[in-house]
């Protein structure tokens, strides 16, 4: 009987004993009429708030998609993709984040949300640049020098994976999870 009680107590405490984790996945959607074409999705729960599930995504895009974005800067915004759009997009690389890294990602989102308008520039500040900024904040190697990659979300993220082989690996299904080591202080 005592063994059954111990198992029952362990089952009740299991959620508190399990470590929370936040997973961030890089997504792309090569071209098309819907935006953003590159974004990150964050799921899980932090260690600080394991009872508050997270399931959100962030991508930077123009507030209004018009021919004006081909000419120069236009108003920009953070745009969460709807669940169908996320499902139909390509997931490339998933990283397990510490609470501190999660906070770093949120700081990048806040930075892009609060830029003075017009903030979206097809050649200097688009969804691909945003994804690169998130990767850079996590200590990943980022190459923003190839203008062709900065307008090709899928190619950019594949290049990001090539530049950072220790941060995760892509499986044929496009899914990967590997702990992202906290940068040494």
Secondary structure as the mmCIF struct_conf table of DSSP 4:
data_model
#
loop_
_struct_conf.conf_type_id
_struct_conf.id
_struct_conf.beg_label_comp_id
_struct_conf.beg_label_asym_id
_struct_conf.beg_label_seq_id
_struct_conf.end_label_comp_id
_struct_conf.end_label_asym_id
_struct_conf.end_label_seq_id
HELX_RH_AL_P HELX_RH_AL_P1 UNK A 2 UNK A 17
BEND BEND1 UNK A 18 UNK A 18
HELX_LH_PP_P HELX_LH_PP_P1 UNK A 19 UNK A 20
STRN STRN1 UNK A 22 UNK A 28
BEND BEND2 UNK A 31 UNK A 35
BEND BEND3 UNK A 37 UNK A 37
STRN STRN2 UNK A 38 UNK A 44
BEND BEND4 UNK A 47 UNK A 47
TURN_TY1_P TURN_TY1_P1 UNK A 48 UNK A 51
BEND BEND5 UNK A 52 UNK A 52
STRN STRN3 UNK A 54 UNK A 58
STRN STRN4 UNK A 60 UNK A 62
BEND BEND6 UNK A 63 UNK A 64
BEND BEND7 UNK A 66 UNK A 66
HELX_RH_3T_P HELX_RH_3T_P1 UNK A 67 UNK A 70
TURN_TY1_P TURN_TY1_P2 UNK A 71 UNK A 71
BEND BEND8 UNK A 72 UNK A 72
STRN STRN5 UNK A 74 UNK A 74
STRN STRN6 UNK A 76 UNK A 78
HELX_LH_PP_P HELX_LH_PP_P2 UNK A 80 UNK A 82
HELX_RH_AL_P HELX_RH_AL_P2 UNK A 83 UNK A 87
TURN_TY1_P TURN_TY1_P3 UNK A 88 UNK A 88
BEND BEND9 UNK A 89 UNK A 89
STRN STRN7 UNK A 90 UNK A 97
HELX_RH_AL_P HELX_RH_AL_P3 UNK A 99 UNK A 113
TURN_TY1_P TURN_TY1_P4 UNK A 114 UNK A 114
BEND BEND10 UNK A 115 UNK A 115
HELX_LH_PP_P HELX_LH_PP_P3 UNK A 116 UNK A 116
BEND BEND11 UNK A 117 UNK A 118
STRN STRN8 UNK A 120 UNK A 121
TURN_TY1_P TURN_TY1_P5 UNK A 122 UNK A 124
STRN STRN9 UNK A 125 UNK A 125
BEND BEND12 UNK A 126 UNK A 126
HELX_RH_AL_P HELX_RH_AL_P4 UNK A 127 UNK A 137
TURN_TY1_P TURN_TY1_P6 UNK A 138 UNK A 139
TURN_TY1_P TURN_TY1_P7 UNK A 147 UNK A 148
HELX_RH_3T_P HELX_RH_3T_P2 UNK A 149 UNK A 151
HELX_RH_AL_P HELX_RH_AL_P5 UNK A 153 UNK A 163
TURN_TY1_P TURN_TY1_P8 UNK A 164 UNK A 164
HELX_RH_3T_P HELX_RH_3T_P3 UNK A 165 UNK A 167
TURN_TY1_P TURN_TY1_P9 UNK A 172 UNK A 173
BEND BEND13 UNK A 174 UNK A 174
STRN STRN10 UNK A 178 UNK A 179
HELX_LH_PP_P HELX_LH_PP_P4 UNK A 181 UNK A 184
#
